[in-house]
Amino acid sequence: MIDMPWDTAPSADWRARIAQLPAHSRTRLAARARSAPLFAHAYAFHLNMRFGGMTPLHLAEFARKQRLFGVKVHVEDGEGASLARMADAALRAYGTAVSDLGLELHVETSTTDAAGLADAVRIALATGATSLRCYPRYEGRVSDIVAWTIADLRRLTALDPEGKLRFTLEQHEDLKSDELIDILEAVANPRLSLLFDFGNMINAYEMPLPALDAQSPHVTEVHVKDCLVMPDRGGWAHLACQSGGGHLPMQAMFVDLLLLGDDRPQVLAFGLEEEEGYFAPALRFAAEEADPFIPARSASFTDIGTSQLAERLQREVHAAHRQVETVRAMLDEIATEAERMPQ
């Protein structure tokens, strides 16, 4: 793989991609772009949920006001008001409140280990969520992490015997696309698929469009964000930024994702995960050994920085609103481009 400066990397020509589509695919693309299932994601309000008193219910109210399809909430989002701190009755009440707002609920966790996964499934079922996202966060050789994750995810059938949940495994900065696919194929659970994050492949030393091409048969959900890519010890780090202001080919990825699925869309949720200021170092490298070692790491967090707290929290709120506008504008531009071609 060529280690190119990302500020000079060629951008994907998504308009040319649309122009090459047959008429029926352009019609399908336009319809899906105008009705894409956009979800509010709690990480867009990460600092407000840690320091500003924002709760999962506030996120649902934001989603309703923005006319979004649903919400994606991590079990730890909201500190003392998080799903992880709620009793079962409160979880049921939250799920009812989200449903009453006309929204679909997805729950997320940052582990696949037995205890954490079991608790996340309990929370998801109690709230009436339809989907649970997870990812491994182990220290060790890649081969061991893959084996441990396979063993973890084979528990899903027993944890949800009635099959009420869809499960997604996210590429979260350490494993490469082929390793994720190996996990899925070994687990062989028809309710387990991949969640594609717009930027997380960077840290695993993969390019966005080739990673999407590899993962696309298995992708059912998405995290939408943008980032700046920086050289890091022979690999790539990413610094999340305002959507549309970074190095990622966002519209090209939207086009490819929206086209997945013939009779019905394959992608069921696009989580709007604006993460301005989030930094993730390289975890895989151009010259790494055959079975590299992944160091221990925490769940994702964004540094609060040195600015005034109230100002920083308000800036995050503005960024979340702005991402909704930016993504809708991108999708509208895609639909308009698809519709202007001769049918």
N, C-alpha and C positions, 0 to 999 in steps of 0.2 A: 504493500500500500504506500502511495506517495505521501510524504509528510509535507503538505503544501501549506503556505500561509493562508489562513482562512479568510482574511480580508481581501485576498485576490483570487480565491477559488471561484471557478465558473459556476454561475447560478443555473439551476435547472429551468429549462424553458417549458413551463407548464402550458403556455398557450399553444406551443407546437404540439405538445402531447394531446391536447384536446382536438386540434385540427386533424390529427391522424386517426381519430376515433371514427368508427362507422356511425351513421346517423342515429340508430337506435341507442347506442351507448351515450352519445351526446345528450339525447333527450332524457335518458335515465340519470345522467350526471347532473343536469340542470335541476331536475326534480329533487334529487337527494340533497344538493347543495342548498336549496331553498327550505328544506325541511330537516336539516341535520339535527340529531338529538344532542343538543348542547346541555351540559350539566355544570352547575356551580361546583367548584372544588374548594374544599376547606383550606388547602395550602395557599390559595390566593389571599387568604386572610390569616396566614400563619402567625404573624406578630400580633395582630389584634386578638387572636384566640389565646395567645400566651400572655399578653400584657394589657390588653384593652377590654377585657370582660366580655368579648364576643362569645356566643354560644352556638352549638349546632342548630338551634331553632332560629337564631338570627340569620344563619346561612340559608336556611330554607326560605325565610322571608325575603332575602335578597334574590334568591332564584325565582321566586314567584313574581317579584316586581320586575325582574328582567325578562320575564316570559321564557324561562328556561324549562327544560324537560325534567330535570331532577337535580339531586345533590349527591356528591361523593364526600363522605365524612370519615376521617380516620378515627379509630377507637379512642385515641388519646387527645384529639383536638378539643380545645376548650378548657383545659386544665381541670379544675374541680367540677365543671359542668360537662365534662366529656362523657361519651357513651360508656367508657370503661369504669366510670365512677357511679353510674346509675344503677339502681336496683331494677329488678325485672319489670315492676309496675311502671317505673319511669321510662324504661326503654319502650314498653308497649305504648305509653302515652306519646312519646316522641314520634314513633312510627305512625300513629294515628294522626298527629298534627301535620306531619309531612304529607301523608295521603290526603288529608282534608284540603291542603293547599294545591292539590292536583299534581303532585310531584312524585317521581320514582326515587327510591333511596338505594344508594350503593354504600357499602361499608368497606373500609380499608384497614389493613394492619401491616406492620413492617417486620414480619417474621414468618417462618414456616414451621418453627419448632412446635413440638406436640402441645405444650401448655398454652402457648400464645395463640396457636391456630384454633385450638378447641374453644378458647374463650372468645375469640373473634367470631367463630361460627355461632356460639350461644348468643352473642350480642346481635348479630345479623338476623338470626331467626326470631329473636324477641321483638325486634323493631319491624319485622315484615320486609326487610331489605330483599332485593332480588339478586344481588351480586356481592361477592366478597373478593377483594384484591389482596394478594400477598406477594412477598418476595423473600428469598433467603438472605440472611445477614450473618453468615458464618465466617470465621477465620479458618483458613486452611488451604490446602492445594485444591485447584479447580476440580480435579477428579473426585476428591472427597466431598466438596460442596455439592456437586451434581448428584452423587450417590446419596448424601444425606437428604437433599431436597426431594429426590424420588421417594425415599422412605417416608418422609413427612407427608407428601401429597397423596400417597396411597391410603392415608387415613381419612381422606375426605368423604368417601362413601359411608364409612361408619359414623362420621361426625354429622352427616346430613342424610340419613337413610331414606327419607321421603323425597329427596331430590328437589328441595324447594329453592336452592341457591345455584346460581352460576358462579364459577370460580375463575379468576384470572391470575396468571403469573406474570409479573412485570419484569422487563429487562431493567435492572436497577443498578447500572454503572459498573458491574463486575463481570457478569457472564455474557458471552457472545451469543449471537443468534443461533448458531448451530447447537450450542450447548443447551439453550432453552428448548429447542425443538427435540433434542434427545430426551430431556426430562419429560416433556409432554408425551412422547411416543412410549416411553417406559412406563409412565403412570397409566396411560390408556384409559383415562376417565373422560367420557364424552361431554361431561359438564365442565371440563377444565380447558381453558384456552389462554391466549396471550393478551396482555395489555401492552400496547405499543406507546412508548413515551417519545415525544418528538426529539428529545436531546440526550437521553441517557446512554445511547449507544456510543456517544463520543468518548466517554471515559473508559469504555471497553475497546477503544481503538477501532471503531467501525464508522463508516460513513452513513449518513441518514438514509439515503435512497437504496443503497444495496442492503442495508439492514432491514428496511421495510419490505423489499422484494423477497428476502429470505423468509421473513416472519409472516408475510401476508396471508398464506393459507390458514393461519391459526389465529389471526388477530380479530377480536370482537369488541375491544374497548381501547380508548386512546386517552393519553394525557397531552394536552396542547400547551406548548410554551415555546419560547425562543431563547437563544443564548448566544454569547460570544465564546468562541473556541480559542484556547490558548495553548501553546506548546508547554509541556510539563514533563521534564525528566525523560524525554524520549517517547512520551505519550501525549494525550490531549486532556486538558481540564476544561470545564465549562463554567461560565459565569452567567447565570440567568439574567435576562434583560426584558425590556418591554417587547411584547409581540410585534414583529415587523421591523425591529431595530437590530436584529442579530444576524448570525451567519446561517441560520437554518433555512432550507428551501420549503417554507411552510405551505405555500399554495401548491407546490408540486406534490407534497405529501398528502394534502387534503384531496387532491384529484385522485391519486392512487387509492386512498382509503375509501373514498366515496364510491369508487367503481367496484369495490369488492362485493361479491354476491350477485347472483343473476336475478332470480325472481324477487328477492328481498334483500335489503342492505345487510351485509355481514357485520358491519360495525354498528353496535347498538348504543354507544355512548361516547361523546367527545367531552372529556372533563377539562374545563378551562382553568388551568393550573398556572396562572401567572406567578412567577417566583423571583421577581426583580431583586437582585442582591444575593441570591443563593449561589454558593460556590461549591463545586465538587471536583476533587483532584483526580488525576489519571489513576486508573486501577489496572489497566492492561497496557502493554507497550509493544513498540515495533520489534524490539529485539529480545522479547521475553523467552524464557525457557519453555520446554514443551508442556509442562504441567505447573504453571506458575502458582506462587503463594499469594493469597489475598489476605491482607491484614485486617484485624478487627476494626469495626467502624460503628458509629452510632447511627440511629435513625436520622433522617434528613432534618436539618434545622437551618434557619437563616440567622446570621448575627444581627443583633439589633442596631449595631453601628454607634456612632458618636453623636448623632443629631438629637435634638430634643424629642422625647418620647412621643408627645402628642403630635408633633409634626411628622415623625416617621410613620406613625399609625395612620394618619390621614393620607399620607402619600401612598400607602399600601391600598387603602380603600379606593382612591382615585385610580390606581393602576388596575385594580380588579374590574372597575366599571369600564375603563378604557379598553381592556382586553375583550370584553363582550362586544364593544363597538367595532374593534379592529377585526375580530374573527368574523363577525357578521358581514363586514365590508368585504373581506377576502372571499367569503362564500358567495356573496352576491356577485362579485366580479367573475368568479368561476362560472356561475349560472349564466350570467349575461354573455360571457364568451362562448359557452356551449350553445346558447340559443341563437347567436348571431350567425352561426355557420349554416349553410344551406342544408335543409332537411331532406 
